[in-house]
Every structure is written in C-alpha cells, then in structure tokens.
Amino acid sequence: MTDHGKKTCESCSMPIESGHYCQYCVTASGELQPFDERFEKMVGWQMRNKPGLSREQAERDTLAFMAKMPAWRDHPSVRAHAAP
C-alpha cells in the first residue's frame, strides 16, 4: 500500500480502489493477464514513454520493474533475469 491507505496494483503499481490488480492488468473475466501478454504491454508502455529507448533496454527495464511487483517477482521469466 502507498501513503494515505491507497492500494496499488500488484502487477503494475497503478493506484486502485480495491482488489489486487488494476483494470489494465486483468482479462475480461477479472483474472491477471498471462505473463507474456502483460510483459509485451509493459514493454510497449516503456517505449512510448521513453522515445529513443531500444527494445532491448525496454525489456531489461520492464523485467527489473516486474521483479519488484508481487504478481511477478516469483515468475520464472523474471527470476531468470534476476539470476547472476
């Protein structure tokens, strides 16, 4: 949780009112999107918000971010990236 009792999405850290995930991180049925789908969307967000960022750097940055998020920190793809 962030300051003032506000909750954040456990997948992307967006502020939310309730639950574990925001509207952008869930499927139409309310389940967390599959890792590959969420990863691609987060990489795309990085590239849109940081013009000139390479795809490779966007992927590295996204994996580093996901490693801090409860929804993804134990996912095999994220853990493989964090391994020395």
JOURLIN-V388656 format. One record per backbone hydrogen bond with DSSP energy under -1.0 kcal/mol. NH is the residue of the N-H (numbers start at 1). CO is the residue of the C=O. E is the energy in kcal/mol with one decimal. If there is no record, write none. Layout:
nh=<NH	NH>
co=<CO	CO>
e=<E	E>
//
This chain:
nh=<2	6	9	10	13	16	25	27	30	33	38	39	40	41	42	43	44	45	46	47	48	49	50	53	58	59	60	61	62	63	64	65	66	67	68	69	71	72	73	75	79	80	81	82	83>
co=<6	3	14	20	9	7	22	31	27	25	34	35	36	37	38	39	40	41	42	43	44	45	46	50	54	55	56	57	58	59	60	61	62	63	65	66	10	69	69	72	75	76	77	78	79>
e=<-2.8	-1.4	-2.9	-3.3	-1.6	-2.6	-1.0	-3.2	-2.0	-2.8	-2.5	-3.2	-2.1	-2.0	-2.3	-2.6	-2.4	-2.0	-2.2	-2.4	-2.2	-2.1	-1.3	-2.2	-2.5	-2.4	-2.2	-3.0	-2.3	-2.5	-2.3	-2.2	-3.0	-1.7	-1.7	-1.2	-2.5	-1.4	-2.5	-2.5	-2.8	-2.4	-1.1	-1.7	-1.3>
//
